[in-house]
Amino acid sequence: MGGAARLVFLGRLADLAGVGEQAVLPGPLADVLAGLAPALAEALLAPRIRLALNGALVAPVGLVLAEGDELAFLPPVSGG
Amino acid sequence: MSGRADVRLALAAFDPATALGGFAAAHEAAGGIASFIGQVRAGEGVEALELQHYAPLTLPGMEALAADVLARWDLAGLLIVHRSGVMRPGEPIVLVAAAARHRRAAFEAADFAMDHLKSDSWFWKRERRAGQWHWIEPRAEDAADLARWGQARG
């Protein structure tokens, strides 16, 4: 087994996850999310959450995490 | 494309007057400088404001915004300083300054940069009131601010 990939949770998603980041096994995003708490997995796939893979915005469809990848979940940014 | 951009993500308190003084000295040939300072609002029970950023996106996004501003207006220079971290009421959050030959471009460029920093850059904000942190959700006014420039939220 190789190294891990990493999920990064920003804003309120970090509160929900209880951590700012988490190591996961590489693989299809659907499999990665299936290993998380259902409420967290659902929040991560909400329509307004955007994803960045290694610093570039990506669509979640068909996403597969490789060893060393960093996938960030970005809630809508706040004004105020 | 016009002048130079100086874009900084500040992880600790900064002094807007010092930053503005340095910017003015660097652009002595400009006829005018328009600046805006945003600070943590006192009152309404807010004890602290925290801005979180995501390093791979936040500063690159600010730099892309600065390049856009410089492409739209004929400026001698543009300064953007934005805090991340925990701030107290009265502390500065953001400084934008635009130096130009003529004032109109400086005012407009600073206004455009602020609207986009507030509503379209990678910061997540929460306030502490009565010892509890509360996330600040996006506001409809932010989208309206962007619409002034003919742009939808990304």
gemmi code that builds the backbone of each chain (N, CA, C; Angstrom):
import gemmi

chains = {
    "A": [
        ("MET", (0.845, -1.192, 0.000), (0.000, 0.000, 0.000), (0.871, 1.229, 0.000)),
        ("GLY", (0.590, 2.182, -0.877), (1.353, 3.415, -0.960), (0.916, 4.409, 0.086)),
        ("GLY", (1.253, 5.684, -0.143), (0.924, 6.725, 0.817), (-0.520, 7.155, 0.724)),
        ("ALA", (-0.841, 8.139, 1.532), (-2.221, 8.588, 1.633), (-2.475, 9.788, 0.746)),
        ("ALA", (-3.747, 10.088, 0.547), (-4.176, 11.380, 0.027), (-4.702, 12.180, 1.220)),
        ("ARG", (-5.024, 13.459, 0.970), (-5.436, 14.300, 2.090), (-6.666, 15.117, 1.714)),
        ("LEU", (-7.622, 15.164, 2.635), (-8.792, 16.029, 2.480), (-8.590, 17.255, 3.360)),
        ("VAL", (-8.935, 18.424, 2.849), (-8.837, 19.671, 3.620), (-10.234, 20.276, 3.707)),
        ("PHE", (-10.644, 20.621, 4.914), (-11.982, 21.177, 5.142), (-11.853, 22.639, 5.546)),
        ("LEU", (-12.511, 23.535, 4.793), (-12.433, 24.962, 5.096), (-13.720, 25.455, 5.743)),
        ("GLY", (-13.590, 26.541, 6.487), (-14.751, 27.204, 7.066), (-15.557, 26.274, 7.960)),
        ("ARG", (-16.883, 26.364, 7.827), (-17.752, 25.585, 8.715), (-17.597, 24.086, 8.501)),
        ("LEU", (-17.057, 23.681, 7.343), (-16.857, 22.246, 7.115), (-15.815, 21.673, 8.082)),
        ("ALA", (-14.853, 22.508, 8.493), (-13.862, 22.046, 9.470), (-14.525, 21.792, 10.818)),
        ("ASP", (-15.490, 22.638, 11.182), (-16.233, 22.417, 12.426), (-17.000, 21.105, 12.356)),
        ("LEU", (-17.629, 20.893, 11.205), (-18.444, 19.694, 11.020), (-17.565, 18.436, 11.072)),
        ("ALA", (-16.395, 18.514, 10.442), (-15.489, 17.365, 10.411), (-14.776, 17.174, 11.750)),
        ("GLY", (-14.667, 18.271, 12.515), (-13.949, 18.200, 13.779), (-12.438, 18.338, 13.596)),
        ("VAL", (-11.979, 18.393, 12.350), (-10.558, 18.576, 12.039), (-10.444, 19.443, 10.785)),
        ("GLY", (-9.286, 20.053, 10.580), (-9.067, 20.855, 9.386), (-8.640, 20.024, 8.196)),
        ("GLU", (-8.001, 18.888, 8.491), (-7.623, 17.993, 7.395), (-7.552, 16.557, 7.880)),
        ("GLN", (-7.614, 15.672, 6.921), (-7.696, 14.261, 7.271), (-7.024, 13.433, 6.171)),
        ("ALA", (-6.198, 12.477, 6.571), (-5.569, 11.570, 5.606), (-6.568, 10.478, 5.233)),
        ("VAL", (-6.596, 10.144, 3.954), (-7.503, 9.087, 3.478), (-6.732, 8.199, 2.499)),
        ("LEU", (-7.264, 7.021, 2.240), (-6.681, 6.150, 1.226), (-7.022, 6.708, -0.150)),
        ("PRO", (-6.089, 6.674, -1.101), (-6.387, 7.127, -2.459), (-7.494, 6.275, -3.073)),
        ("GLY", (-8.132, 6.818, -4.110), (-9.190, 6.070, -4.792), (-10.262, 6.998, -5.291)),
        ("PRO", (-11.310, 6.431, -5.878), (-12.412, 7.259, -6.369), (-13.032, 8.074, -5.226)),
        ("LEU", (-13.438, 9.316, -5.545), (-13.990, 10.197, -4.510), (-15.184, 9.547, -3.813)),
        ("ALA", (-16.019, 8.850, -4.575), (-17.199, 8.228, -3.974), (-16.785, 7.234, -2.885)),
        ("ASP", (-15.703, 6.471, -3.139), (-15.235, 5.508, -2.141), (-14.649, 6.222, -0.926)),
        ("VAL", (-13.926, 7.316, -1.189), (-13.322, 8.078, -0.091), (-14.413, 8.630, 0.821)),
        ("LEU", (-15.459, 9.212, 0.208), (-16.540, 9.813, 0.999), (-17.346, 8.753, 1.746)),
        ("ALA", (-17.424, 7.557, 1.180), (-18.175, 6.489, 1.838), (-17.529, 6.087, 3.160)),
        ("GLY", (-16.241, 6.418, 3.302), (-15.543, 6.088, 4.542), (-15.695, 7.142, 5.626)),
        ("LEU", (-16.383, 8.251, 5.304), (-16.564, 9.335, 6.280), (-17.933, 9.224, 6.942)),
        ("ALA", (-18.139, 10.004, 8.005), (-19.461, 10.064, 8.636), (-20.471, 10.526, 7.588)),
        ("PRO", (-21.638, 9.884, 7.512), (-22.618, 10.226, 6.476), (-23.001, 11.707, 6.453)),
        ("ALA", (-23.158, 12.333, 7.619), (-23.551, 13.751, 7.647), (-22.453, 14.616, 7.033)),
        ("LEU", (-21.199, 14.254, 7.301), (-20.076, 15.011, 6.727), (-20.010, 14.800, 5.216)),
        ("ALA", (-20.127, 13.551, 4.797), (-20.062, 13.245, 3.357), (-21.146, 14.004, 2.595)),
        ("GLU", (-22.329, 14.079, 3.187), (-23.436, 14.785, 2.538), (-23.137, 16.284, 2.433)),
        ("ALA", (-22.595, 16.858, 3.516), (-22.267, 18.290, 3.513), (-21.183, 18.601, 2.484)),
        ("LEU", (-20.222, 17.684, 2.306), (-19.113, 17.916, 1.381), (-19.581, 17.927, -0.075)),
        ("LEU", (-20.685, 17.244, -0.351), (-21.187, 17.165, -1.725), (-22.340, 18.129, -1.982)),
        ("ALA", (-22.622, 19.026, -1.025), (-23.698, 20.000, -1.224), (-23.374, 20.848, -2.454)),
        ("PRO", (-24.422, 21.315, -3.150), (-24.218, 22.003, -4.439), (-23.312, 23.224, -4.368)),
        ("ARG", (-23.300, 23.930, -3.250), (-22.529, 25.181, -3.215), (-21.090, 24.968, -2.752)),
        ("ILE", (-20.729, 23.730, -2.419), (-19.354, 23.444, -2.020), (-18.500, 23.247, -3.275)),
        ("ARG", (-17.404, 24.006, -3.375), (-16.498, 23.824, -4.513), (-15.278, 23.023, -4.067)),
        ("LEU", (-14.645, 22.384, -5.055), (-13.522, 21.493, -4.766), (-12.262, 22.000, -5.454)),
        ("ALA", (-11.141, 21.872, -4.757), (-9.847, 22.198, -5.360), (-8.914, 21.010, -5.174)),
        ("LEU", (-8.399, 20.496, -6.295), (-7.461, 19.388, -6.250), (-6.064, 19.945, -6.492)),
        ("ASN", (-5.207, 19.815, -5.492), (-3.830, 20.336, -5.581), (-3.805, 21.795, -6.033)),
        ("GLY", (-4.754, 22.584, -5.505), (-4.748, 24.024, -5.746), (-5.496, 24.493, -6.983)),
        ("ALA", (-6.140, 23.567, -7.715), (-6.912, 23.960, -8.902), (-8.358, 23.505, -8.732)),
        ("LEU", (-9.294, 24.389, -9.074), (-10.709, 24.039, -8.942), (-11.049, 22.897, -9.896)),
        ("VAL", (-11.829, 21.951, -9.393), (-12.216, 20.783, -10.199), (-13.683, 20.467, -9.938)),
        ("ALA", (-14.263, 19.666, -10.833), (-15.612, 19.155, -10.623), (-15.497, 17.802, -9.918)),
        ("PRO", (-16.472, 17.468, -9.063), (-16.386, 16.214, -8.312), (-16.628, 14.969, -9.166)),
        ("VAL", (-17.290, 15.157, -10.310), (-17.688, 14.001, -11.116), (-16.459, 13.244, -11.636)),
        ("GLY", (-16.403, 11.963, -11.329), (-15.330, 11.128, -11.850), (-13.973, 11.343, -11.202)),
        ("LEU", (-13.934, 12.099, -10.114), (-12.661, 12.423, -9.483), (-12.061, 11.188, -8.795)),
        ("VAL", (-10.778, 10.963, -9.034), (-10.060, 9.856, -8.383), (-8.824, 10.438, -7.701)),
        ("LEU", (-8.685, 10.169, -6.413), (-7.545, 10.694, -5.666), (-6.353, 9.749, -5.791)),
        ("ALA", (-5.197, 10.320, -6.123), (-3.954, 9.550, -6.180), (-3.144, 9.822, -4.915)),
        ("GLU", (-2.161, 8.991, -4.696), (-1.268, 9.164, -3.555), (-0.675, 10.577, -3.573)),
        ("GLY", (-0.716, 11.250, -2.437), (-0.134, 12.585, -2.337), (-1.058, 13.717, -2.753)),
        ("ASP", (-2.223, 13.391, -3.307), (-3.162, 14.445, -3.704), (-3.728, 15.168, -2.475)),
        ("GLU", (-4.024, 16.460, -2.655), (-4.730, 17.228, -1.626), (-6.031, 17.739, -2.227)),
        ("LEU", (-7.132, 17.323, -1.657), (-8.454, 17.743, -2.137), (-9.092, 18.623, -1.069)),
        ("ALA", (-9.361, 19.894, -1.432), (-9.949, 20.847, -0.481), (-11.422, 21.053, -0.794)),
        ("PHE", (-12.218, 21.136, 0.258), (-13.656, 21.406, 0.148), (-13.898, 22.837, 0.608)),
        ("LEU", (-14.468, 23.668, -0.300), (-14.537, 25.111, -0.091), (-15.989, 25.567, -0.018)),
        ("PRO", (-16.465, 25.931, 1.152), (-17.822, 26.506, 1.240), (-17.847, 27.864, 0.563)),
        ("PRO", (-19.048, 28.404, 0.307), (-19.124, 29.766, -0.261), (-18.355, 30.737, 0.630)),
        ("VAL", (-17.630, 31.658, 0.006), (-16.887, 32.636, 0.806), (-17.862, 33.663, 1.365)),
        ("SER", (-17.510, 34.222, 2.513), (-18.429, 35.137, 3.178), (-18.040, 36.572, 2.929)),
        ("GLY", (-19.030, 37.423, 2.790), (-18.783, 38.861, 2.677), (-18.721, 39.447, 4.069)),
        ("GLY", (-19.440, 40.517, 4.287), (-19.567, 41.009, 5.671), (-18.711, 42.174, 5.963)),
    ],
    "B": [
        ("MET", (-2.084, 46.747, -20.064), (-1.429, 46.474, -18.788), (-0.668, 47.725, -18.352)),
        ("SER", (-0.811, 48.066, -17.081), (-0.137, 49.272, -16.605), (0.890, 48.934, -15.532)),
        ("GLY", (0.781, 49.586, -14.385), (1.848, 49.565, -13.377), (2.015, 48.267, -12.622)),
        ("ARG", (2.673, 48.385, -11.488), (3.066, 47.218, -10.699), (2.076, 46.928, -9.578)),
        ("ALA", (1.961, 45.655, -9.267), (1.101, 45.244, -8.161), (1.969, 44.792, -6.983)),
        ("ASP", (1.531, 45.149, -5.777), (2.167, 44.692, -4.537), (1.041, 44.046, -3.733)),
        ("VAL", (1.036, 42.729, -3.682), (-0.076, 41.983, -3.094), (0.445, 41.142, -1.945)),
        ("ARG", (-0.154, 41.328, -0.771), (0.358, 40.630, 0.414), (-0.788, 40.007, 1.224)),
        ("LEU", (-0.545, 38.799, 1.687), (-1.431, 38.155, 2.651), (-0.738, 38.284, 4.005)),
        ("ALA", (-1.351, 39.047, 4.916), (-0.722, 39.333, 6.209), (-1.242, 38.352, 7.259)),
        ("LEU", (-0.341, 37.609, 7.867), (-0.746, 36.615, 8.874), (-0.666, 37.181, 10.288)),
        ("ALA", (-0.207, 38.436, 10.407), (-0.177, 39.119, 11.703), (-0.605, 40.557, 11.476)),
        ("ALA", (-0.874, 41.268, 12.568), (-1.351, 42.648, 12.464), (-0.404, 43.476, 11.597)),
        ("PHE", (-0.984, 44.376, 10.787), (-0.155, 45.272, 9.983), (-0.615, 46.701, 10.209)),
        ("ASP", (0.269, 47.635, 9.889), (-0.036, 49.054, 10.072), (-0.333, 49.675, 8.703)),
        ("PRO", (-1.600, 50.014, 8.422), (-1.945, 50.569, 7.113), (-1.183, 51.851, 6.790)),
        ("ALA", (-0.933, 52.680, 7.807), (-0.248, 53.953, 7.547), (1.166, 53.707, 7.038)),
        ("THR", (1.857, 52.745, 7.643), (3.219, 52.423, 7.209), (3.209, 51.870, 5.786)),
        ("ALA", (2.252, 50.953, 5.527), (2.171, 50.343, 4.196), (1.843, 51.400, 3.144)),
        ("LEU", (0.936, 52.302, 3.497), (0.529, 53.352, 2.555), (1.673, 54.337, 2.308)),
        ("GLY", (2.419, 54.639, 3.361), (3.574, 55.533, 3.216), (4.603, 54.959, 2.260)),
        ("GLY", (4.869, 53.674, 2.399), (5.830, 53.019, 1.517), (5.347, 52.989, 0.079)),
        ("PHE", (4.051, 52.768, -0.076), (3.456, 52.719, -1.420), (3.550, 54.098, -2.085)),
        ("ALA", (3.230, 55.152, -1.323), (3.297, 56.506, -1.871), (4.730, 56.844, -2.284)),
        ("ALA", (5.691, 56.444, -1.461), (7.100, 56.730, -1.769), (7.546, 55.990, -3.028)),
        ("ALA", (6.952, 54.808, -3.246), (7.326, 54.009, -4.420), (6.690, 54.547, -5.697)),
        ("HIS", (5.712, 55.436, -5.552), (4.997, 55.947, -6.726), (4.900, 57.465, -6.691)),
        ("GLU", (6.039, 58.098, -6.550), (6.063, 59.567, -6.442), (5.571, 60.253, -7.708)),
        ("ALA", (5.676, 59.559, -8.848), (5.282, 60.179, -10.116), (3.766, 60.187, -10.291)),
        ("ALA", (3.054, 59.379, -9.513), (1.597, 59.329, -9.632), (1.012, 60.623, -9.073)),
        ("GLY", (-0.027, 61.126, -9.729), (-0.639, 62.360, -9.266), (-1.556, 62.165, -8.080)),
        ("GLY", (-2.018, 60.936, -7.876), (-2.936, 60.714, -6.772), (-2.964, 59.264, -6.341)),
        ("ILE", (-3.336, 59.067, -5.081), (-3.498, 57.720, -4.542), (-4.845, 57.663, -3.837)),
        ("ALA", (-5.672, 56.697, -4.233), (-6.931, 56.454, -3.525), (-6.741, 55.198, -2.691)),
        ("SER", (-7.189, 55.258, -1.428), (-6.996, 54.081, -0.577), (-8.257, 53.786, 0.205)),
        ("PHE", (-8.377, 52.534, 0.599), (-9.482, 52.107, 1.457), (-8.913, 51.189, 2.524)),
        ("ILE", (-9.363, 51.417, 3.767), (-8.977, 50.538, 4.871), (-10.244, 49.935, 5.441)),
        ("GLY", (-10.282, 48.619, 5.521), (-11.387, 47.950, 6.188), (-10.918, 47.503, 7.558)),
        ("GLN", (-11.736, 47.725, 8.588), (-11.337, 47.334, 9.934), (-12.469, 46.595, 10.620)),
        ("VAL", (-12.149, 45.862, 11.667), (-13.154, 45.092, 12.391), (-14.090, 46.067, 13.104)),
        ("ARG", (-15.372, 45.950, 12.799), (-16.391, 46.820, 13.368), (-16.490, 46.577, 14.883)),
        ("ALA", (-16.480, 47.646, 15.652), (-16.697, 47.504, 17.093), (-18.193, 47.567, 17.366)),
        ("GLY", (-18.602, 46.965, 18.483), (-20.012, 46.989, 18.841), (-20.737, 45.753, 18.351)),
        ("GLU", (-22.038, 45.721, 18.532), (-22.874, 44.579, 18.160), (-22.396, 43.302, 18.843)),
        ("GLY", (-21.691, 43.469, 19.952), (-21.293, 42.304, 20.739), (-20.184, 41.466, 20.138)),
        ("VAL", (-19.539, 41.986, 19.092), (-18.472, 41.201, 18.452), (-17.175, 41.350, 19.252)),
        ("GLU", (-16.654, 40.210, 19.727), (-15.416, 40.209, 20.515), (-14.193, 40.016, 19.635)),
        ("ALA", (-14.367, 39.256, 18.556), (-13.241, 38.985, 17.660), (-13.777, 38.555, 16.306)),
        ("LEU", (-12.956, 38.756, 15.287), (-13.260, 38.292, 13.931), (-12.104, 37.400, 13.499)),
        ("GLU", (-12.437, 36.231, 12.948), (-11.376, 35.375, 12.414), (-11.582, 35.179, 10.918)),
        ("LEU", (-10.529, 35.409, 10.164), (-10.531, 35.079, 8.740), (-9.633, 33.875, 8.539)),
        ("GLN", (-10.159, 32.878, 7.863), (-9.354, 31.728, 7.480), (-9.098, 31.802, 5.983)),
        ("HIS", (-7.921, 31.327, 5.573), (-7.605, 31.287, 4.149), (-7.104, 29.888, 3.800)),
        ("TYR", (-6.986, 29.633, 2.499), (-6.443, 28.364, 2.017), (-5.254, 28.714, 1.121)),
        ("ALA", (-4.062, 28.450, 1.619), (-2.835, 28.951, 0.980), (-2.751, 28.681, -0.529)),
        ("PRO", (-3.105, 27.480, -1.012), (-2.952, 27.250, -2.456), (-3.839, 28.144, -3.324)),
        ("LEU", (-4.904, 28.706, -2.757), (-5.829, 29.509, -3.562), (-5.835, 30.990, -3.213)),
        ("THR", (-5.692, 31.329, -1.943), (-6.025, 32.685, -1.505), (-5.093, 33.749, -2.088)),
        ("LEU", (-3.781, 33.615, -1.876), (-2.881, 34.629, -2.417), (-2.854, 34.602, -3.948)),
        ("PRO", (-2.806, 33.421, -4.593), (-2.891, 33.419, -6.068), (-4.154, 34.111, -6.579)),
        ("GLY", (-5.281, 33.943, -5.879), (-6.517, 34.605, -6.277), (-6.412, 36.121, -6.159)),
        ("MET", (-5.772, 36.595, -5.074), (-5.576, 38.034, -4.891), (-4.658, 38.596, -5.984)),
        ("GLU", (-3.644, 37.809, -6.360), (-2.722, 38.258, -7.406), (-3.421, 38.325, -8.768)),
        ("ALA", (-4.315, 37.370, -9.007), (-5.076, 37.384, -10.272), (-6.003, 38.596, -10.309)),
        ("LEU", (-6.615, 38.913, -9.164), (-7.469, 40.097, -9.090), (-6.654, 41.358, -9.390)),
        ("ALA", (-5.467, 41.453, -8.801), (-4.613, 42.632, -9.025), (-4.260, 42.767, -10.501)),
        ("ALA", (-3.966, 41.650, -11.143), (-3.634, 41.697, -12.577), (-4.837, 42.175, -13.380)),
        ("ASP", (-6.028, 41.737, -12.981), (-7.254, 42.163, -13.652), (-7.447, 43.672, -13.491)),
        ("VAL", (-7.239, 44.168, -12.263), (-7.394, 45.608, -12.009), (-6.416, 46.413, -12.865)),
        ("LEU", (-5.177, 45.945, -12.931), (-4.155, 46.679, -13.701), (-4.444, 46.652, -15.197)),
        ("ALA", (-5.155, 45.602, -15.630), (-5.510, 45.523, -17.052), (-6.680, 46.454, -17.382)),
        ("ARG", (-7.518, 46.749, -16.369), (-8.714, 47.559, -16.613), (-8.474, 49.053, -16.481)),
        ("TRP", (-7.555, 49.454, -15.608), (-7.311, 50.880, -15.381), (-5.839, 51.192, -15.576)),
        ("ASP", (-5.583, 52.409, -16.000), (-4.210, 52.848, -16.225), (-3.650, 53.353, -14.894)),
        ("LEU", (-2.976, 52.453, -14.187), (-2.457, 52.769, -12.857), (-0.939, 52.754, -12.849)),
        ("ALA", (-0.379, 53.542, -11.944), (1.068, 53.464, -11.718), (1.373, 52.271, -10.811)),
        ("GLY", (0.438, 51.970, -9.904), (0.661, 50.848, -8.988), (-0.596, 50.520, -8.221)),
        ("LEU", (-0.613, 49.298, -7.693), (-1.755, 48.836, -6.906), (-1.222, 48.076, -5.700)),
        ("LEU", (-1.740, 48.411, -4.534), (-1.335, 47.737, -3.295), (-2.557, 47.043, -2.693)),
        ("ILE", (-2.406, 45.767, -2.383), (-3.455, 45.039, -1.667), (-2.794, 44.314, -0.496)),
        ("VAL", (-3.256, 44.617, 0.711), (-2.804, 43.888, 1.904), (-4.051, 43.331, 2.576)),
        ("HIS", (-4.118, 42.032, 2.791), (-5.303, 41.422, 3.409), (-4.878, 40.515, 4.555)),
        ("ARG", (-5.507, 40.726, 5.701), (-5.203, 39.906, 6.876), (-5.862, 38.543, 6.789)),
        ("SER", (-5.214, 37.568, 7.441), (-5.861, 36.316, 7.792), (-5.535, 36.092, 9.263)),
        ("GLY", (-6.400, 35.380, 9.975), (-6.163, 35.144, 11.397), (-7.207, 35.825, 12.267)),
        ("VAL", (-6.931, 35.878, 13.564), (-7.885, 36.434, 14.527), (-7.589, 37.911, 14.767)),
        ("MET", (-8.634, 38.734, 14.644), (-8.505, 40.182, 14.834), (-9.495, 40.679, 15.883)),
        ("ARG", (-9.105, 41.753, 16.544), (-9.963, 42.408, 17.543), (-10.689, 43.592, 16.895)),
        ("PRO", (-11.803, 44.047, 17.498), (-12.475, 45.244, 16.984), (-11.491, 46.414, 16.847)),
        ("GLY", (-11.591, 47.111, 15.735), (-10.715, 48.242, 15.462), (-9.465, 47.874, 14.688)),
        ("GLU", (-9.119, 46.576, 14.649), (-7.916, 46.175, 13.909), (-8.172, 46.203, 12.409)),
        ("PRO", (-7.160, 46.587, 11.619), (-7.330, 46.587, 10.168), (-7.433, 45.180, 9.601)),
        ("ILE", (-8.311, 45.020, 8.611), (-8.484, 43.750, 7.900), (-7.851, 43.823, 6.524)),
        ("VAL", (-8.098, 44.943, 5.869), (-7.676, 45.046, 4.465), (-7.271, 46.477, 4.146)),
        ("LEU", (-6.271, 46.593, 3.294), (-5.862, 47.883, 2.745), (-5.738, 47.734, 1.233)),
        ("VAL", (-6.424, 48.603, 0.508), (-6.268, 48.667, -0.941), (-5.861, 50.085, -1.287)),
        ("ALA", (-4.859, 50.235, -2.120), (-4.471, 51.565, -2.581), (-4.120, 51.494, -4.059)),
        ("ALA", (-4.598, 52.495, -4.796), (-4.317, 52.574, -6.226), (-3.668, 53.928, -6.512)),
        ("ALA", (-2.548, 53.884, -7.187), (-1.839, 55.114, -7.562), (-1.993, 55.318, -9.058)),
        ("ALA", (-2.352, 56.551, -9.428), (-2.598, 56.815, -10.847), (-2.245, 58.261, -11.176)),
        ("ARG", (-2.114, 58.517, -12.475), (-1.850, 59.867, -12.947), (-3.055, 60.761, -12.650)),
        ("HIS", (-4.256, 60.181, -12.800), (-5.483, 60.950, -12.581), (-6.374, 60.241, -11.558)),
        ("ARG", (-7.089, 61.009, -10.772), (-7.784, 60.442, -9.633), (-8.906, 59.476, -9.991)),
        ("ARG", (-9.605, 59.695, -11.122), (-10.762, 58.871, -11.434), (-10.382, 57.390, -11.492)),
        ("ALA", (-9.290, 57.101, -12.182), (-8.845, 55.708, -12.304), (-8.503, 55.136, -10.933)),
        ("ALA", (-7.890, 55.950, -10.075), (-7.489, 55.461, -8.748), (-8.716, 55.116, -7.903)),
        ("PHE", (-9.709, 56.009, -7.904), (-10.936, 55.736, -7.136), (-11.630, 54.473, -7.645)),
        ("GLU", (-11.809, 54.410, -8.953), (-12.556, 53.273, -9.520), (-11.830, 51.956, -9.304)),
        ("ALA", (-10.524, 51.963, -9.475), (-9.753, 50.726, -9.327), (-9.812, 50.218, -7.887)),
        ("ALA", (-9.716, 51.128, -6.925), (-9.774, 50.720, -5.518), (-11.160, 50.166, -5.176)),
        ("ASP", (-12.189, 50.800, -5.715), (-13.571, 50.370, -5.480), (-13.797, 48.959, -6.054)),
        ("PHE", (-13.351, 48.755, -7.272), (-13.477, 47.452, -7.941), (-12.724, 46.378, -7.148)),
        ("ALA", (-11.511, 46.696, -6.748), (-10.707, 45.710, -6.004), (-11.394, 45.334, -4.694)),
        ("MET", (-11.959, 46.322, -3.996), (-12.631, 46.024, -2.717), (-13.861, 45.153, -2.920)),
        ("ASP", (-14.685, 45.485, -3.924), (-15.881, 44.672, -4.161), (-15.495, 43.218, -4.413)),
        ("HIS", (-14.425, 42.999, -5.148), (-14.039, 41.625, -5.473), (-13.324, 40.941, -4.322)),
        ("LEU", (-12.568, 41.694, -3.536), (-11.935, 41.088, -2.357), (-12.993, 40.616, -1.371)),
        ("LYS", (-14.040, 41.439, -1.201), (-15.061, 41.116, -0.194), (-15.907, 39.921, -0.593)),
        ("SER", (-16.222, 39.800, -1.868), (-17.231, 38.810, -2.236), (-16.703, 37.683, -3.097)),
        ("ASP", (-15.464, 37.774, -3.540), (-15.003, 36.815, -4.534), (-13.576, 36.336, -4.260)),
        ("SER", (-13.118, 36.467, -3.019), (-11.779, 35.953, -2.735), (-11.880, 34.881, -1.659)),
        ("TRP", (-10.852, 34.057, -1.531), (-10.939, 32.834, -0.721), (-10.646, 33.090, 0.746)),
        ("PHE", (-11.630, 33.688, 1.423), (-11.559, 33.865, 2.876), (-12.874, 33.398, 3.484)),
        ("TRP", (-12.754, 32.736, 4.609), (-13.949, 32.331, 5.368), (-13.884, 33.053, 6.698)),
        ("LYS", (-15.029, 33.642, 7.089), (-15.041, 34.543, 8.245), (-15.979, 34.034, 9.323)),
        ("ARG", (-15.548, 34.203, 10.562), (-16.463, 33.945, 11.673), (-16.235, 34.978, 12.756)),
        ("GLU", (-17.305, 35.246, 13.494), (-17.277, 36.233, 14.572), (-17.476, 35.524, 15.896)),
        ("ARG", (-16.830, 36.045, 16.932), (-17.090, 35.520, 18.281), (-17.960, 36.522, 19.030)),
        ("ARG", (-19.124, 36.041, 19.448), (-20.047, 36.836, 20.248), (-20.398, 36.022, 21.481)),
        ("ALA", (-20.289, 36.624, 22.661), (-20.579, 35.942, 23.925), (-19.846, 34.595, 24.005)),
        ("GLY", (-18.591, 34.606, 23.555), (-17.755, 33.421, 23.685), (-18.010, 32.338, 22.648)),
        ("GLN", (-18.949, 32.573, 21.739), (-19.289, 31.559, 20.726), (-18.910, 32.053, 19.334)),
        ("TRP", (-18.303, 31.158, 18.554), (-17.967, 31.507, 17.170), (-19.163, 31.249, 16.264)),
        ("HIS", (-19.405, 32.208, 15.350), (-20.502, 32.080, 14.375), (-19.948, 32.352, 12.979)),
        ("TRP", (-20.133, 31.404, 12.058), (-19.687, 31.618, 10.675), (-20.553, 32.685, 10.024)),
        ("ILE", (-19.921, 33.514, 9.197), (-20.645, 34.553, 8.453), (-20.960, 33.992, 7.073)),
        ("GLU", (-22.220, 33.956, 6.754), (-22.661, 33.405, 5.470), (-22.622, 34.498, 4.398)),
        ("PRO", (-22.559, 34.094, 3.135), (-22.557, 35.094, 2.044), (-23.819, 35.940, 2.093)),
        ("ARG", (-23.676, 37.201, 1.684), (-24.814, 38.120, 1.694), (-25.223, 38.440, 0.266)),
        ("ALA", (-26.501, 38.735, 0.083), (-27.008, 39.102, -1.246), (-26.325, 40.367, -1.746)),
        ("GLU", (-25.957, 41.276, -0.803), (-25.326, 42.534, -1.212), (-24.000, 42.297, -1.921)),
        ("ASP", (-23.315, 41.181, -1.563), (-22.023, 40.923, -2.190), (-22.195, 40.665, -3.679)),
        ("ALA", (-23.230, 39.869, -4.016), (-23.504, 39.595, -5.430), (-23.900, 40.889, -6.130)),
        ("ALA", (-24.669, 41.746, -5.425), (-25.085, 43.021, -6.014), (-23.867, 43.910, -6.252)),
        ("ASP", (-22.886, 43.862, -5.329), (-21.672, 44.661, -5.497), (-20.921, 44.241, -6.757)),
        ("LEU", (-20.870, 42.925, -7.006), (-20.182, 42.443, -8.208), (-20.965, 42.815, -9.462)),
        ("ALA", (-22.302, 42.788, -9.343), (-23.147, 43.081, -10.506), (-22.921, 44.511, -11.001)),
        ("ARG", (-22.496, 45.406, -10.094), (-22.169, 46.783, -10.505), (-21.153, 46.787, -11.634)),
        ("TRP", (-20.274, 45.789, -11.628), (-19.185, 45.729, -12.612), (-19.521, 44.767, -13.746)),
        ("GLY", (-20.792, 44.336, -13.810), (-21.215, 43.454, -14.885), (-20.704, 42.043, -14.735)),
        ("GLN", (-20.464, 41.617, -13.463), (-19.898, 40.290, -13.245), (-20.741, 39.513, -12.253)),
        ("ALA", (-20.942, 38.258, -12.569), (-21.632, 37.362, -11.647), (-20.617, 36.740, -10.716)),
        ("ARG", (-21.079, 36.289, -9.558), (-20.206, 35.570, -8.643), (-19.756, 34.268, -9.302)),
        ("GLY", (-18.468, 33.977, -9.184), (-17.907, 32.785, -9.842), (-18.379, 31.500, -9.237)),
    ],
}
model = gemmi.Model(1)
for chain_id, residues in chains.items():
    chain = gemmi.Chain(chain_id)
    for i, (resn, *xyz) in enumerate(residues, 1):
        res = gemmi.Residue()
        res.name, res.seqid = resn, gemmi.SeqId(i, " ")
        for name, pos in zip(("N", "CA", "C"), xyz):
            atom = gemmi.Atom()
            atom.name, atom.element = name, gemmi.Element(name[0])
            atom.pos, atom.b_iso = gemmi.Position(*pos), 0.0
            res.add_atom(atom)
        chain.add_residue(res)
    model.add_chain(chain)
structure = gemmi.Structure()
structure.add_model(model)
structure.setup_entities()
